[in-house]
Amino acid sequence: MSNQTRLQALSDFLKSRRAAISPADAGLPEGTRRRTPGLRREEVAQLAGVSSTWYTWLEQGRDIKVSASVLDCIASALQLTKDERSYLFALALENGPGNMPFEQVEVSVISPPLQKILQELTTCPTLISDRRCGIVGWNEAAAHVFLDFASLPQEERNMIRLLFERKEFQRLAVNWEQFVRGYLAIFRAYYGQYVEDHWYDDFIAEMKGKHPAFQALWEESQVSSAPDVVLEFRHAKAGKMLFHLTSLQVHGSTDLRCSIYTPAGASNTEAKLKQLIGQSAIH
């Protein structure tokens, strides 16, 4: 990420978070009629205890000096979550591990214990992805619910790309936008963490150029390292399926993530999944 791109990302993020907070949420009076939703810049500055001019410069993406203590005040004023704070600090201070070289992980080199976990989760579709959201591991259940990742070239196994380019995914998720938002929130968390990896800028520019829906959802600026959501799928063969998505960080040198789709207990999703796998075994 170039310095200009980093500052623009910081500007976009601050604007989106400011627009998401109402005066009432911040304990401020509504006051006179507002032209745009959310807080005014001077109100954020007031809540953070900084000058209005300085905050305006920060939000405009000017290359000014900032300190961790002041950023913490701004994060509190904007009511940022832990993940959003980390994203703010990474962009404003350039303190992410972005100069670390990216290691291309292959399915064949996933550790035996992690591979064993994948195999044991027989009725929980599970995906292993890298910090670029590239799919590097999956179990049989995931292949049945999503698609056969083994049939794709490795360079095409990127979850963000697949969500926008494969009709299987667009038909699968009843609330496709919610599904996408979860992955984009994770992707943005990585984007802020690896500020020096220019791959992200190239990939985001490519996706914006190809998919207007990507640009609209990306500009929402949601950040989360581990969203926990309930998803409803309409599977072509099994029909309605409900899953709880749990995202876990795999500690180690390769920065991998484990996304586990657990069948909702009150549904018959697990039974349907077992039937799908059983039918495949017969054929």
Contacts in CASP RR format, 6 or more apart in sequence:
PFRMAT RR
TARGET T0000
AUTHOR 0000-0000-0000
METHOD contacts of the structure
MODEL  1
MSNQTRLQALSDFLKSRRAAISPADAGLPEGTRRRTPGLRREEVAQLAGV
SSTWYTWLEQGRDIKVSASVLDCIASALQLTKDERSYLFALALENGPGNM
PFEQVEVSVISPPLQKILQELTTCPTLISDRRCGIVGWNEAAAHVFLDFA
SLPQEERNMIRLLFERKEFQRLAVNWEQFVRGYLAIFRAYYGQYVEDHWY
DDFIAEMKGKHPAFQALWEESQVSSAPDVVLEFRHAKAGKMLFHLTSLQV
HGSTDLRCSIYTPAGASNTEAKLKQLIGQSAIH
1 9 0 8 1.000
1 191 0 8 1.000
1 192 0 8 1.000
1 195 0 8 1.000
1 196 0 8 1.000
1 197 0 8 1.000
1 198 0 8 1.000
1 200 0 8 1.000
1 201 0 8 1.000
2 198 0 8 1.000
2 201 0 8 1.000
3 63 0 8 1.000
5 201 0 8 1.000
6 91 0 8 1.000
6 94 0 8 1.000
6 195 0 8 1.000
7 61 0 8 1.000
7 62 0 8 1.000
7 63 0 8 1.000
7 91 0 8 1.000
8 61 0 8 1.000
9 91 0 8 1.000
9 191 0 8 1.000
9 192 0 8 1.000
10 58 0 8 1.000
10 61 0 8 1.000
10 88 0 8 1.000
10 91 0 8 1.000
10 92 0 8 1.000
11 59 0 8 1.000
11 60 0 8 1.000
11 61 0 8 1.000
12 219 0 8 1.000
12 221 0 8 1.000
13 87 0 8 1.000
13 88 0 8 1.000
13 91 0 8 1.000
13 221 0 8 1.000
13 223 0 8 1.000
14 58 0 8 1.000
14 59 0 8 1.000
14 74 0 8 1.000
14 78 0 8 1.000
14 88 0 8 1.000
15 59 0 8 1.000
16 219 0 8 1.000
16 220 0 8 1.000
16 221 0 8 1.000
17 78 0 8 1.000
17 80 0 8 1.000
17 84 0 8 1.000
17 221 0 8 1.000
18 38 0 8 1.000
18 39 0 8 1.000
18 41 0 8 1.000
18 44 0 8 1.000
18 59 0 8 1.000
18 78 0 8 1.000
19 36 0 8 1.000
19 37 0 8 1.000
19 38 0 8 1.000
19 39 0 8 1.000
20 38 0 8 1.000
21 38 0 8 1.000
21 39 0 8 1.000
21 78 0 8 1.000
21 79 0 8 1.000
22 37 0 8 1.000
22 38 0 8 1.000
22 39 0 8 1.000
23 29 0 8 1.000
23 30 0 8 1.000
23 31 0 8 1.000
23 38 0 8 1.000
23 39 0 8 1.000
23 43 0 8 1.000
24 30 0 8 1.000
25 79 0 8 1.000
26 39 0 8 1.000
26 43 0 8 1.000
26 47 0 8 1.000
26 77 0 8 1.000
26 79 0 8 1.000
28 39 0 8 1.000
28 43 0 8 1.000
28 47 0 8 1.000
34 40 0 8 1.000
39 47 0 8 1.000
41 52 0 8 1.000
41 55 0 8 1.000
41 56 0 8 1.000
41 59 0 8 1.000
42 52 0 8 1.000
42 55 0 8 1.000
44 55 0 8 1.000
44 74 0 8 1.000
44 77 0 8 1.000
44 78 0 8 1.000
45 51 0 8 1.000
45 52 0 8 1.000
45 54 0 8 1.000
45 55 0 8 1.000
45 56 0 8 1.000
46 52 0 8 1.000
47 76 0 8 1.000
47 77 0 8 1.000
48 55 0 8 1.000
48 70 0 8 1.000
48 73 0 8 1.000
48 74 0 8 1.000
48 76 0 8 1.000
48 77 0 8 1.000
49 73 0 8 1.000
49 77 0 8 1.000
50 70 0 8 1.000
50 73 0 8 1.000
50 74 0 8 1.000
54 64 0 8 1.000
55 74 0 8 1.000
57 64 0 8 1.000
58 64 0 8 1.000
58 66 0 8 1.000
58 74 0 8 1.000
58 92 0 8 1.000
66 92 0 8 1.000
66 93 0 8 1.000
68 89 0 8 1.000
68 93 0 8 1.000
71 88 0 8 1.000
71 89 0 8 1.000
71 92 0 8 1.000
71 93 0 8 1.000
72 85 0 8 1.000
74 88 0 8 1.000
75 84 0 8 1.000
75 85 0 8 1.000
75 88 0 8 1.000
75 89 0 8 1.000
78 84 0 8 1.000
80 88 0 8 1.000
81 223 0 8 1.000
81 224 0 8 1.000
83 185 0 8 1.000
83 189 0 8 1.000
83 223 0 8 1.000
83 224 0 8 1.000
83 225 0 8 1.000
84 223 0 8 1.000
86 189 0 8 1.000
86 192 0 8 1.000
86 193 0 8 1.000
86 223 0 8 1.000
86 225 0 8 1.000
87 188 0 8 1.000
87 189 0 8 1.000
87 192 0 8 1.000
87 193 0 8 1.000
87 223 0 8 1.000
89 95 0 8 1.000
90 96 0 8 1.000
90 192 0 8 1.000
90 193 0 8 1.000
90 195 0 8 1.000
91 192 0 8 1.000
91 195 0 8 1.000
94 195 0 8 1.000
94 196 0 8 1.000
96 192 0 8 1.000
96 193 0 8 1.000
96 194 0 8 1.000
96 195 0 8 1.000
96 196 0 8 1.000
97 193 0 8 1.000
97 194 0 8 1.000
98 193 0 8 1.000
98 194 0 8 1.000
98 195 0 8 1.000
98 196 0 8 1.000
98 197 0 8 1.000
99 196 0 8 1.000
100 194 0 8 1.000
102 130 0 8 1.000
102 131 0 8 1.000
102 132 0 8 1.000
102 197 0 8 1.000
102 199 0 8 1.000
103 130 0 8 1.000
103 253 0 8 1.000
103 254 0 8 1.000
104 130 0 8 1.000
105 130 0 8 1.000
105 136 0 8 1.000
105 254 0 8 1.000
105 256 0 8 1.000
106 136 0 8 1.000
106 154 0 8 1.000
107 136 0 8 1.000
107 137 0 8 1.000
110 118 0 8 1.000
110 128 0 8 1.000
110 136 0 8 1.000
110 137 0 8 1.000
110 256 0 8 1.000
114 128 0 8 1.000
114 250 0 8 1.000
114 256 0 8 1.000
114 258 0 8 1.000
117 126 0 8 1.000
117 258 0 8 1.000
118 126 0 8 1.000
118 128 0 8 1.000
118 137 0 8 1.000
118 138 0 8 1.000
118 139 0 8 1.000
119 139 0 8 1.000
121 139 0 8 1.000
121 141 0 8 1.000
121 260 0 8 1.000
122 139 0 8 1.000
122 140 0 8 1.000
122 141 0 8 1.000
122 277 0 8 1.000
123 141 0 8 1.000
123 263 0 8 1.000
123 270 0 8 1.000
123 273 0 8 1.000
123 274 0 8 1.000
124 139 0 8 1.000
124 141 0 8 1.000
124 260 0 8 1.000
124 261 0 8 1.000
124 262 0 8 1.000
124 263 0 8 1.000
125 138 0 8 1.000
125 139 0 8 1.000
125 141 0 8 1.000
125 142 0 8 1.000
125 144 0 8 1.000
125 145 0 8 1.000
125 146 0 8 1.000
125 243 0 8 1.000
125 260 0 8 1.000
125 261 0 8 1.000
125 273 0 8 1.000
126 138 0 8 1.000
126 139 0 8 1.000
126 141 0 8 1.000
126 142 0 8 1.000
126 258 0 8 1.000
126 259 0 8 1.000
126 260 0 8 1.000
126 261 0 8 1.000
127 135 0 8 1.000
127 137 0 8 1.000
127 138 0 8 1.000
127 142 0 8 1.000
127 146 0 8 1.000
127 159 0 8 1.000
127 258 0 8 1.000
127 259 0 8 1.000
128 135 0 8 1.000
128 136 0 8 1.000
128 137 0 8 1.000
128 138 0 8 1.000
128 250 0 8 1.000
128 256 0 8 1.000
128 257 0 8 1.000
128 258 0 8 1.000
128 259 0 8 1.000
129 135 0 8 1.000
129 136 0 8 1.000
129 137 0 8 1.000
129 159 0 8 1.000
129 256 0 8 1.000
129 257 0 8 1.000
129 259 0 8 1.000
130 136 0 8 1.000
130 254 0 8 1.000
130 255 0 8 1.000
130 256 0 8 1.000
130 257 0 8 1.000
131 190 0 8 1.000
131 193 0 8 1.000
131 194 0 8 1.000
131 255 0 8 1.000
131 257 0 8 1.000
132 158 0 8 1.000
132 190 0 8 1.000
132 199 0 8 1.000
132 200 0 8 1.000
132 203 0 8 1.000
133 158 0 8 1.000
133 159 0 8 1.000
133 160 0 8 1.000
133 183 0 8 1.000
133 186 0 8 1.000
133 187 0 8 1.000
133 190 0 8 1.000
134 157 0 8 1.000
134 158 0 8 1.000
134 159 0 8 1.000
135 149 0 8 1.000
135 157 0 8 1.000
135 158 0 8 1.000
135 159 0 8 1.000
135 162 0 8 1.000
136 157 0 8 1.000
136 256 0 8 1.000
137 149 0 8 1.000
138 146 0 8 1.000
138 149 0 8 1.000
140 277 0 8 1.000
141 261 0 8 1.000
141 273 0 8 1.000
141 277 0 8 1.000
142 149 0 8 1.000
142 261 0 8 1.000
143 149 0 8 1.000
143 150 0 8 1.000
144 273 0 8 1.000
144 276 0 8 1.000
144 277 0 8 1.000
144 280 0 8 1.000
145 172 0 8 1.000
145 233 0 8 1.000
145 235 0 8 1.000
145 241 0 8 1.000
145 261 0 8 1.000
145 273 0 8 1.000
145 276 0 8 1.000
146 168 0 8 1.000
146 169 0 8 1.000
146 172 0 8 1.000
147 162 0 8 1.000
147 166 0 8 1.000
147 168 0 8 1.000
147 169 0 8 1.000
149 157 0 8 1.000
156 162 0 8 1.000
159 183 0 8 1.000
160 183 0 8 1.000
160 184 0 8 1.000
160 187 0 8 1.000
160 203 0 8 1.000
160 207 0 8 1.000
161 207 0 8 1.000
162 169 0 8 1.000
163 169 0 8 1.000
163 170 0 8 1.000
163 176 0 8 1.000
163 179 0 8 1.000
163 180 0 8 1.000
163 183 0 8 1.000
164 180 0 8 1.000
164 207 0 8 1.000
164 210 0 8 1.000
164 211 0 8 1.000
164 213 0 8 1.000
164 214 0 8 1.000
165 210 0 8 1.000
165 211 0 8 1.000
169 176 0 8 1.000
169 179 0 8 1.000
170 176 0 8 1.000
171 234 0 8 1.000
171 236 0 8 1.000
172 233 0 8 1.000
172 234 0 8 1.000
172 235 0 8 1.000
173 179 0 8 1.000
173 231 0 8 1.000
173 232 0 8 1.000
173 233 0 8 1.000
173 234 0 8 1.000
174 231 0 8 1.000
174 232 0 8 1.000
174 233 0 8 1.000
174 234 0 8 1.000
175 231 0 8 1.000
175 232 0 8 1.000
177 217 0 8 1.000
178 229 0 8 1.000
178 231 0 8 1.000
179 231 0 8 1.000
180 213 0 8 1.000
180 217 0 8 1.000
181 217 0 8 1.000
181 220 0 8 1.000
181 222 0 8 1.000
182 222 0 8 1.000
182 224 0 8 1.000
182 227 0 8 1.000
182 229 0 8 1.000
184 217 0 8 1.000
184 218 0 8 1.000
184 220 0 8 1.000
184 222 0 8 1.000
185 222 0 8 1.000
185 223 0 8 1.000
185 224 0 8 1.000
185 227 0 8 1.000
186 224 0 8 1.000
186 225 0 8 1.000
186 226 0 8 1.000
186 227 0 8 1.000
186 247 0 8 1.000
186 257 0 8 1.000
188 218 0 8 1.000
188 221 0 8 1.000
188 222 0 8 1.000
188 223 0 8 1.000
189 223 0 8 1.000
189 224 0 8 1.000
189 225 0 8 1.000
190 200 0 8 1.000
191 200 0 8 1.000
191 204 0 8 1.000
194 200 0 8 1.000
204 218 0 8 1.000
207 214 0 8 1.000
207 215 0 8 1.000
207 218 0 8 1.000
208 214 0 8 1.000
208 215 0 8 1.000
208 218 0 8 1.000
209 215 0 8 1.000
225 247 0 8 1.000
225 249 0 8 1.000
226 246 0 8 1.000
226 247 0 8 1.000
226 248 0 8 1.000
226 249 0 8 1.000
227 245 0 8 1.000
227 247 0 8 1.000
228 244 0 8 1.000
228 245 0 8 1.000
228 246 0 8 1.000
228 247 0 8 1.000
229 244 0 8 1.000
229 245 0 8 1.000
230 242 0 8 1.000
230 243 0 8 1.000
230 244 0 8 1.000
230 245 0 8 1.000
230 264 0 8 1.000
231 242 0 8 1.000
231 243 0 8 1.000
231 244 0 8 1.000
231 245 0 8 1.000
231 261 0 8 1.000
232 240 0 8 1.000
232 241 0 8 1.000
232 242 0 8 1.000
233 239 0 8 1.000
233 240 0 8 1.000
233 241 0 8 1.000
233 242 0 8 1.000
233 243 0 8 1.000
234 240 0 8 1.000
234 241 0 8 1.000
235 241 0 8 1.000
235 272 0 8 1.000
235 276 0 8 1.000
237 276 0 8 1.000
238 272 0 8 1.000
238 273 0 8 1.000
238 275 0 8 1.000
238 276 0 8 1.000
239 272 0 8 1.000
240 267 0 8 1.000
241 263 0 8 1.000
241 267 0 8 1.000
241 269 0 8 1.000
241 272 0 8 1.000
241 273 0 8 1.000
242 263 0 8 1.000
242 264 0 8 1.000
242 266 0 8 1.000
242 267 0 8 1.000
242 269 0 8 1.000
243 261 0 8 1.000
243 262 0 8 1.000
243 263 0 8 1.000
243 264 0 8 1.000
243 269 0 8 1.000
244 261 0 8 1.000
244 262 0 8 1.000
244 264 0 8 1.000
245 259 0 8 1.000
245 260 0 8 1.000
245 261 0 8 1.000
245 262 0 8 1.000
246 259 0 8 1.000
246 260 0 8 1.000
246 262 0 8 1.000
247 257 0 8 1.000
247 258 0 8 1.000
247 259 0 8 1.000
247 260 0 8 1.000
248 257 0 8 1.000
248 258 0 8 1.000
248 259 0 8 1.000
248 260 0 8 1.000
249 256 0 8 1.000
249 257 0 8 1.000
249 258 0 8 1.000
250 256 0 8 1.000
250 257 0 8 1.000
250 258 0 8 1.000
263 269 0 8 1.000
263 270 0 8 1.000
263 273 0 8 1.000
END
